[in-house]
């Protein structure tokens, strides 16, 4: 799967609102992203944040996980600035969606 496809998949997952995402699916998705970004420039901090959110979800701490999404958006924006031109616009869209995703996962 290309980076743009993975980004589009993430945007589609978030489009229904964070409160409607299956936590198990979210953890799988987060772990996939964590592995993908860990070795990229400026990706280390993003990988750490993704892992933290996955751990919160696995522990059933959904409100804390949801509250971590806007700061994650800020980190995605930072990574986007150093990203290749072909993925930068999609990363910026993802950053914006994450900035606005402050609803709770536990309804």
N, CA, C and O atoms as a GROMACS GRO file, in nm:
protein
  428
    1UNK      N    1   0.085  -0.118   0.000
    1UNK     CA    2   0.000   0.000   0.000
    1UNK      C    3   0.090   0.124   0.000
    1UNK      O    4   0.185   0.132   0.078
    2UNK      N    5   0.060   0.219  -0.086
    2UNK     CA    6   0.139   0.341  -0.091
    2UNK      C    7   0.105   0.431   0.027
    2UNK      O    8   0.002   0.413   0.092
    3UNK      N    9   0.192   0.526   0.053
    3UNK     CA   10   0.170   0.620   0.163
    3UNK      C   11   0.040   0.697   0.140
    3UNK      O   12  -0.038   0.716   0.234
    4UNK      N   13   0.015   0.742   0.016
    4UNK     CA   14  -0.109   0.816  -0.010
    4UNK      C   15  -0.233   0.730   0.012
    4UNK      O   16  -0.333   0.778   0.064
    5UNK      N   17  -0.226   0.602  -0.027
    5UNK     CA   18  -0.339   0.512  -0.003
    5UNK      C   19  -0.363   0.493   0.147
    5UNK      O   20  -0.477   0.492   0.193
    6UNK      N   21  -0.254   0.479   0.222
    6UNK     CA   22  -0.267   0.462   0.366
    6UNK      C   23  -0.325   0.589   0.430
    6UNK      O   24  -0.405   0.582   0.522
    7UNK      N   25  -0.282   0.705   0.379
    7UNK     CA   26  -0.336   0.831   0.429
    7UNK      C   27  -0.485   0.843   0.399
    7UNK      O   28  -0.564   0.884   0.484
    8UNK      N   29  -0.524   0.809   0.277
    8UNK     CA   30  -0.666   0.815   0.239
    8UNK      C   31  -0.749   0.719   0.324
    8UNK      O   32  -0.861   0.751   0.363
    9UNK      N   33  -0.694   0.601   0.352
    9UNK     CA   34  -0.762   0.504   0.437
    9UNK      C   35  -0.782   0.561   0.578
    9UNK      O   36  -0.887   0.543   0.640
   10UNK      N   37  -0.681   0.628   0.628
   10UNK     CA   38  -0.690   0.690   0.761
   10UNK      C   39  -0.795   0.800   0.762
   10UNK      O   40  -0.875   0.809   0.855
   11UNK      N   41  -0.796   0.883   0.659
   11UNK     CA   42  -0.897   0.990   0.649
   11UNK      C   43  -1.037   0.930   0.643
   11UNK      O   44  -1.129   0.983   0.705
   12UNK      N   45  -1.055   0.822   0.569
   12UNK     CA   46  -1.185   0.756   0.560
   12UNK      C   47  -1.227   0.701   0.696
   12UNK      O   48  -1.343   0.711   0.735
   13UNK      N   49  -1.132   0.644   0.769
   13UNK     CA   50  -1.160   0.590   0.902
   13UNK      C   51  -1.207   0.700   0.996
   13UNK      O   52  -1.299   0.679   1.076
   14UNK      N   53  -1.145   0.817   0.987
   14UNK     CA   54  -1.179   0.929   1.074
   14UNK      C   55  -1.305   1.004   1.030
   14UNK      O   56  -1.362   1.079   1.109
   15UNK      N   57  -1.348   0.984   0.907
   15UNK     CA   58  -1.458   1.063   0.852
   15UNK      C   59  -1.590   1.042   0.925
   15UNK      O   60  -1.675   1.131   0.925
   16UNK      N   61  -1.610   0.927   0.987
   16UNK     CA   62  -1.733   0.900   1.060
   16UNK      C   63  -1.730   0.951   1.203
   16UNK      O   64  -1.827   0.933   1.277
   17UNK      N   65  -1.621   1.015   1.241
   17UNK     CA   66  -1.606   1.064   1.378
   17UNK      C   67  -1.535   0.962   1.464
   17UNK      O   68  -1.559   0.841   1.452
   18UNK      N   69  -1.449   1.010   1.551
   18UNK     CA   70  -1.368   0.919   1.632
   18UNK      C   71  -1.454   0.832   1.723
   18UNK      O   72  -1.416   0.720   1.756
   19UNK      N   73  -1.569   0.883   1.762
   19UNK     CA   74  -1.654   0.805   1.852
   19UNK      C   75  -1.712   0.682   1.784
   19UNK      O   76  -1.764   0.593   1.852
   20UNK      N   77  -1.706   0.674   1.651
   20UNK     CA   78  -1.762   0.561   1.577
   20UNK      C   79  -1.656   0.462   1.530
   20UNK      O   80  -1.689   0.368   1.457
   21UNK      N   81  -1.532   0.480   1.568
   21UNK     CA   82  -1.425   0.390   1.525
   21UNK      C   83  -1.412   0.275   1.625
   21UNK      O   84  -1.408   0.296   1.746
   22UNK      N   85  -1.407   0.154   1.572
   22UNK     CA   86  -1.384   0.036   1.655
   22UNK      C   87  -1.243   0.047   1.714
   22UNK      O   88  -1.146   0.057   1.639
   23UNK      N   89  -1.231   0.047   1.847
   23UNK     CA   90  -1.098   0.061   1.908
   23UNK      C   91  -0.995  -0.043   1.860
   23UNK      O   92  -0.878  -0.010   1.844
   24UNK      N   93  -1.039  -0.167   1.836
   24UNK     CA   94  -0.945  -0.269   1.789
   24UNK      C   95  -0.893  -0.236   1.650
   24UNK      O   96  -0.774  -0.254   1.621
   25UNK      N   97  -0.980  -0.187   1.563
   25UNK     CA   98  -0.939  -0.144   1.430
   25UNK      C   99  -0.844  -0.025   1.441
   25UNK      O  100  -0.745  -0.017   1.368
   26UNK      N  101  -0.875   0.067   1.530
   26UNK     CA  102  -0.790   0.185   1.550
   26UNK      C  103  -0.650   0.144   1.596
   26UNK      O  104  -0.551   0.198   1.547
   27UNK      N  105  -0.641   0.049   1.688
   27UNK     CA  106  -0.510   0.004   1.737
   27UNK      C  107  -0.429  -0.057   1.623
   27UNK      O  108  -0.310  -0.028   1.609
   28UNK      N  109  -0.492  -0.141   1.542
   28UNK     CA  110  -0.423  -0.201   1.429
   28UNK      C  111  -0.372  -0.093   1.334
   28UNK      O  112  -0.258  -0.099   1.287
   29UNK      N  113  -0.456   0.004   1.308
   29UNK     CA  114  -0.420   0.114   1.218
   29UNK      C  115  -0.305   0.197   1.278
   29UNK      O  116  -0.210   0.232   1.208
   30UNK      N  117  -0.315   0.228   1.406
   30UNK     CA  118  -0.210   0.306   1.473
   30UNK      C  119  -0.076   0.234   1.471
   30UNK      O  120   0.027   0.296   1.447
   31UNK      N  121  -0.077   0.104   1.497
   31UNK     CA  122   0.047   0.026   1.499
   31UNK      C  123   0.109   0.021   1.358
   31UNK      O  124   0.232   0.024   1.344
   32UNK      N  125   0.025   0.014   1.257
   32UNK     CA  126   0.075   0.015   1.119
   32UNK      C  127   0.144   0.148   1.089
   32UNK      O  128   0.252   0.150   1.031
   33UNK      N  129   0.081   0.258   1.129
   33UNK     CA  130   0.141   0.390   1.109
   33UNK      C  131   0.269   0.405   1.191
   33UNK      O  132   0.367   0.463   1.144
   34UNK      N  133   0.267   0.354   1.313
   34UNK     CA  134   0.384   0.365   1.400
   34UNK      C  135   0.504   0.299   1.332
   34UNK      O  136   0.614   0.355   1.334
   35UNK      N  137   0.484   0.183   1.273
   35UNK     CA  138   0.594   0.114   1.203
   35UNK      C  139   0.636   0.191   1.079
   35UNK      O  140   0.755   0.194   1.046
   36UNK      N  141   0.540   0.252   1.010
   36UNK     CA  142   0.570   0.321   0.884
   36UNK      C  143   0.649   0.451   0.904
   36UNK      O  144   0.732   0.486   0.821
   37UNK      N  145   0.623   0.522   1.013
   37UNK     CA  146   0.684   0.655   1.029
   37UNK      C  147   0.808   0.656   1.117
   37UNK      O  148   0.882   0.755   1.118
   38UNK      N  149   0.832   0.550   1.190
   38UNK     CA  150   0.941   0.550   1.286
   38UNK      C  151   1.079   0.579   1.230
   38UNK      O  152   1.164   0.636   1.299
   39UNK      N  153   1.103   0.541   1.106
   39UNK     CA  154   1.235   0.559   1.046
   39UNK      C  155   1.246   0.683   0.957
   39UNK      O  156   1.352   0.710   0.900
   40UNK      N  157   1.138   0.758   0.945
   40UNK     CA  158   1.139   0.875   0.858
   40UNK      C  159   1.187   0.999   0.933
   40UNK      O  160   1.175   1.006   1.055
   41UNK      N  161   1.241   1.096   0.859
   41UNK     CA  162   1.283   1.221   0.923
   41UNK      C  163   1.165   1.284   0.997
   41UNK      O  164   1.054   1.293   0.943
   42UNK      N  165   1.189   1.327   1.116
   42UNK     CA  166   1.088   1.388   1.202
   42UNK      C  167   0.976   1.291   1.243
   42UNK      O  168   0.876   1.334   1.301
   43UNK      N  169   0.992   1.164   1.213
   43UNK     CA  170   0.886   1.068   1.243
   43UNK      C  171   0.895   1.002   1.379
   43UNK      O  172   0.800   0.938   1.423
   44UNK      N  173   1.009   1.019   1.448
   44UNK     CA  174   1.027   0.949   1.575
   44UNK      C  175   0.923   0.990   1.678
   44UNK      O  176   0.863   0.905   1.744
   45UNK      N  177   0.901   1.121   1.693
   45UNK     CA  178   0.804   1.169   1.793
   45UNK      C  179   0.662   1.126   1.755
   45UNK      O  180   0.582   1.092   1.841
   46UNK      N  181   0.633   1.129   1.626
   46UNK     CA  182   0.502   1.086   1.579
   46UNK      C  183   0.481   0.938   1.612
   46UNK      O  184   0.372   0.900   1.656
   47UNK      N  185   0.583   0.857   1.593
   47UNK     CA  186   0.573   0.715   1.624
   47UNK      C  187   0.547   0.693   1.773
   47UNK      O  188   0.468   0.606   1.811
   48UNK      N  189   0.612   0.772   1.857
   48UNK     CA  190   0.590   0.762   2.002
   48UNK      C  191   0.445   0.797   2.036
   48UNK      O  192   0.381   0.728   2.114
   49UNK      N  193   0.394   0.905   1.977
   49UNK     CA  194   0.256   0.946   2.004
   49UNK      C  195   0.156   0.841   1.957
   49UNK      O  196   0.058   0.812   2.026
   50UNK      N  197   0.180   0.783   1.839
   50UNK     CA  198   0.091   0.680   1.788
   50UNK      C  199   0.089   0.560   1.883
   50UNK      O  200  -0.018   0.504   1.910
   51UNK      N  201   0.206   0.520   1.932
   51UNK     CA  202   0.213   0.410   2.026
   51UNK      C  203   0.138   0.439   2.156
   51UNK      O  204   0.072   0.352   2.211
   52UNK      N  205   0.150   0.563   2.204
   52UNK     CA  206   0.080   0.601   2.327
   52UNK      C  207  -0.071   0.593   2.310
   52UNK      O  208  -0.142   0.544   2.398
   53UNK      N  209  -0.120   0.642   2.196
   53UNK     CA  210  -0.265   0.637   2.172
   53UNK      C  211  -0.312   0.492   2.161
   53UNK      O  212  -0.418   0.458   2.214
   54UNK      N  213  -0.235   0.406   2.094
   54UNK     CA  214  -0.270   0.265   2.084
   54UNK      C  215  -0.277   0.202   2.222
   54UNK      O  216  -0.368   0.125   2.251
   55UNK      N  217  -0.181   0.233   2.308
   55UNK     CA  218  -0.181   0.179   2.445
   55UNK      C  219  -0.302   0.227   2.524
   55UNK      O  220  -0.362   0.149   2.599
   56UNK      N  221  -0.339   0.353   2.507
   56UNK     CA  222  -0.458   0.406   2.576
   56UNK      C  223  -0.583   0.332   2.530
   56UNK      O  224  -0.668   0.297   2.612
   57UNK      N  225  -0.595   0.309   2.401
   57UNK     CA  226  -0.711   0.236   2.349
   57UNK      C  227  -0.715   0.094   2.402
   57UNK      O  228  -0.821   0.045   2.441
   58UNK      N  229  -0.599   0.027   2.404
   58UNK     CA  230  -0.594  -0.110   2.454
   58UNK      C  231  -0.630  -0.118   2.601
   58UNK      O  232  -0.681  -0.220   2.647
   59UNK      N  233  -0.604  -0.010   2.675
   59UNK     CA  234  -0.636  -0.006   2.818
   59UNK      C  235  -0.780   0.041   2.843
   59UNK      O  236  -0.824   0.051   2.957
   60UNK      N  237  -0.854   0.070   2.734
   60UNK     CA  238  -0.992   0.116   2.749
   60UNK      C  239  -1.004   0.261   2.790
   60UNK      O  240  -1.110   0.304   2.835
   61UNK      N  241  -0.898   0.337   2.775
   61UNK     CA  242  -0.897   0.479   2.814
   61UNK      C  243  -0.928   0.564   2.691
   61UNK      O  244  -0.842   0.637   2.641
   62UNK      N  245  -1.053   0.552   2.643
   62UNK     CA  246  -1.095   0.610   2.516
   62UNK      C  247  -1.097   0.762   2.517
   62UNK      O  248  -1.059   0.825   2.418
   63UNK      N  249  -1.140   0.822   2.627
   63UNK     CA  250  -1.144   0.968   2.633
   63UNK      C  251  -1.004   1.027   2.624
   63UNK      O  252  -0.983   1.126   2.554
   64UNK      N  253  -0.910   0.966   2.693
   64UNK     CA  254  -0.771   1.012   2.686
   64UNK      C  255  -0.713   0.993   2.546
   64UNK      O  256  -0.639   1.078   2.496
   65UNK      N  257  -0.749   0.881   2.482
   65UNK     CA  258  -0.701   0.857   2.346
   65UNK      C  259  -0.755   0.964   2.252
   65UNK      O  260  -0.682   1.018   2.170
   66UNK      N  261  -0.884   0.995   2.264
   66UNK     CA  262  -0.945   1.097   2.178
   66UNK      C  263  -0.883   1.234   2.204
   66UNK      O  264  -0.862   1.312   2.110
   67UNK      N  265  -0.853   1.264   2.330
   67UNK     CA  266  -0.792   1.393   2.364
   67UNK      C  267  -0.650   1.404   2.308
   67UNK      O  268  -0.597   1.515   2.296
   68UNK      N  269  -0.588   1.291   2.274
   68UNK     CA  270  -0.453   1.291   2.219
   68UNK      C  271  -0.451   1.318   2.069
   68UNK      O  272  -0.344   1.340   2.012
   69UNK      N  273  -0.567   1.318   2.005
   69UNK     CA  274  -0.570   1.335   1.860
   69UNK      C  275  -0.532   1.476   1.814
   69UNK      O  276  -0.454   1.488   1.719
   70UNK      N  277  -0.583   1.584   1.876
   70UNK     CA  278  -0.539   1.717   1.830
   70UNK      C  279  -0.388   1.740   1.841
   70UNK      O  280  -0.328   1.793   1.747
   71UNK      N  281  -0.323   1.701   1.952
   71UNK     CA  282  -0.176   1.714   1.954
   71UNK      C  283  -0.108   1.627   1.848
   71UNK      O  284  -0.004   1.664   1.794
   72UNK      N  285  -0.167   1.511   1.820
   72UNK     CA  286  -0.115   1.427   1.714
   72UNK      C  287  -0.123   1.500   1.580
   72UNK      O  288  -0.033   1.489   1.496
   73UNK      N  289  -0.230   1.576   1.560
   73UNK     CA  290  -0.244   1.656   1.439
   73UNK      C  291  -0.131   1.756   1.425
   73UNK      O  292  -0.080   1.778   1.315
   74UNK      N  293  -0.092   1.816   1.536
   74UNK     CA  294   0.020   1.912   1.532
   74UNK      C  295   0.149   1.842   1.492
   74UNK      O  296   0.229   1.898   1.416
   75UNK      N  297   0.169   1.722   1.541
   75UNK     CA  298   0.290   1.646   1.506
   75UNK      C  299   0.287   1.604   1.359
   75UNK      O  300   0.389   1.606   1.290
   76UNK      N  301   0.168   1.564   1.310
   76UNK     CA  302   0.155   1.528   1.168
   76UNK      C  303   0.188   1.649   1.081
   76UNK      O  304   0.252   1.636   0.977
   77UNK      N  305   0.145   1.766   1.124
   77UNK     CA  306   0.174   1.888   1.049
   77UNK      C  307   0.326   1.913   1.042
   77UNK      O  308   0.378   1.952   0.938
   78UNK      N  309   0.394   1.890   1.153
   78UNK     CA  310   0.540   1.905   1.156
   78UNK      C  311   0.606   1.808   1.060
   78UNK      O  312   0.697   1.846   0.985
   79UNK      N  313   0.561   1.683   1.061
   79UNK     CA  314   0.617   1.582   0.971
   79UNK      C  315   0.587   1.619   0.826
   79UNK      O  316   0.671   1.598   0.738
   80UNK      N  317   0.468   1.672   0.801
   80UNK     CA  318   0.428   1.708   0.664
   80UNK      C  319   0.522   1.811   0.603
   80UNK      O  320   0.546   1.810   0.482
   81UNK      N  321   0.574   1.898   0.685
   81UNK     CA  322   0.663   2.002   0.634
   81UNK      C  323   0.790   1.945   0.572
   81UNK      O  324   0.849   2.006   0.483
   82UNK      N  325   0.832   1.827   0.617
   82UNK     CA  326   0.952   1.763   0.563
   82UNK      C  327   0.920   1.648   0.469
   82UNK      O  328   1.010   1.580   0.419
   83UNK      N  329   0.791   1.627   0.445
   83UNK     CA  330   0.748   1.514   0.363
   83UNK      C  331   0.767   1.542   0.214
   83UNK      O  332   0.773   1.658   0.172
   84UNK      N  333   0.776   1.436   0.134
   84UNK     CA  334   0.782   1.455  -0.011
   84UNK      C  335   0.657   1.528  -0.062
   84UNK      O  336   0.549   1.516  -0.005
   85UNK      N  337   0.674   1.601  -0.168
   85UNK     CA  338   0.566   1.682  -0.224
   85UNK      C  339   0.441   1.602  -0.258
   85UNK      O  340   0.329   1.653  -0.246
   86UNK      N  341   0.458   1.477  -0.300
   86UNK     CA  342   0.341   1.398  -0.341
   86UNK      C  343   0.250   1.358  -0.225
   86UNK      O  344   0.133   1.329  -0.248
   87UNK      N  345   0.300   1.356  -0.101
   87UNK     CA  346   0.216   1.320   0.012
   87UNK      C  347   0.184   1.439   0.104
   87UNK      O  348   0.099   1.429   0.191
   88UNK      N  349   0.253   1.549   0.084
   88UNK     CA  350   0.235   1.665   0.173
   88UNK      C  351   0.090   1.713   0.182
   88UNK      O  352   0.041   1.735   0.293
   89UNK      N  353   0.017   1.732   0.070
   89UNK     CA  354  -0.121   1.781   0.082
   89UNK      C  355  -0.212   1.686   0.161
   89UNK      O  356  -0.297   1.731   0.238
   90UNK      N  357  -0.194   1.556   0.142
   90UNK     CA  358  -0.277   1.459   0.214
   90UNK      C  359  -0.241   1.458   0.362
   90UNK      O  360  -0.329   1.446   0.447
   91UNK      N  361  -0.113   1.469   0.393
   91UNK     CA  362  -0.072   1.478   0.533
   91UNK      C  363  -0.131   1.603   0.599
   91UNK      O  364  -0.173   1.598   0.715
   92UNK      N  365  -0.133   1.713   0.527
   92UNK     CA  366  -0.190   1.836   0.583
   92UNK      C  367  -0.340   1.821   0.606
   92UNK      O  368  -0.393   1.873   0.705
   93UNK      N  369  -0.410   1.751   0.516
   93UNK     CA  370  -0.553   1.724   0.538
   93UNK      C  371  -0.572   1.639   0.663
   93UNK      O  372  -0.662   1.664   0.743
   94UNK      N  373  -0.488   1.538   0.679
   94UNK     CA  374  -0.496   1.452   0.797
   94UNK      C  375  -0.469   1.533   0.924
   94UNK      O  376  -0.538   1.516   1.024
   95UNK      N  377  -0.370   1.620   0.920
   95UNK     CA  378  -0.339   1.705   1.036
   95UNK      C  379  -0.461   1.788   1.073
   95UNK      O  380  -0.493   1.802   1.191
   96UNK      N  381  -0.528   1.845   0.973
   96UNK     CA  382  -0.646   1.927   1.000
   96UNK      C  383  -0.758   1.845   1.063
   96UNK      O  384  -0.822   1.889   1.159
   97UNK      N  385  -0.783   1.726   1.010
   97UNK     CA  386  -0.888   1.639   1.065
   97UNK      C  387  -0.855   1.603   1.210
   97UNK      O  388  -0.943   1.604   1.296
   98UNK      N  389  -0.730   1.571   1.237
   98UNK     CA  390  -0.690   1.536   1.374
   98UNK      C  391  -0.703   1.655   1.468
   98UNK      O  392  -0.744   1.640   1.583
   99UNK      N  393  -0.669   1.775   1.420
   99UNK     CA  394  -0.686   1.895   1.502
   99UNK      C  395  -0.831   1.912   1.545
   99UNK      O  396  -0.858   1.958   1.656
  100UNK      N  397  -0.923   1.875   1.458
  100UNK     CA  398  -1.066   1.893   1.485
  100UNK      C  399  -1.129   1.773   1.554
  100UNK      O  400  -1.247   1.779   1.590
  101UNK      N  401  -1.055   1.665   1.574
  101UNK     CA  402  -1.108   1.541   1.631
  101UNK      C  403  -1.095   1.539   1.781
  101UNK      O  404  -1.012   1.465   1.836
  102UNK      N  405  -1.175   1.618   1.848
  102UNK     CA  406  -1.162   1.620   1.994
  102UNK      C  407  -1.283   1.558   2.064
  102UNK      O  408  -1.300   1.575   2.185
  103UNK      N  409  -1.367   1.487   1.989
  103UNK     CA  410  -1.481   1.418   2.051
  103UNK      C  411  -1.435   1.294   2.122
  103UNK      O  412  -1.329   1.239   2.091
  104UNK      N  413  -1.514   1.248   2.219
  104UNK     CA  414  -1.480   1.130   2.296
  104UNK      C  415  -1.512   1.002   2.222
  104UNK      O  416  -1.606   0.998   2.144
  105UNK      N  417  -1.434   0.898   2.246
  105UNK     CA  418  -1.458   0.768   2.184
  105UNK      C  419  -1.563   0.686   2.259
  105UNK      O  420  -1.617   0.590   2.205
  106UNK      N  421  -1.593   0.725   2.382
  106UNK     CA  422  -1.688   0.646   2.459
  106UNK      C  423  -1.826   0.708   2.461
  106UNK      O  424  -1.903   0.686   2.554
  107UNK      N  425  -1.856   0.787   2.359
  107UNK     CA  426  -1.991   0.836   2.336
  107UNK      C  427  -2.035   0.933   2.429
  107UNK      O  428  -2.148   0.981   2.420
   0.00000   0.00000   0.00000
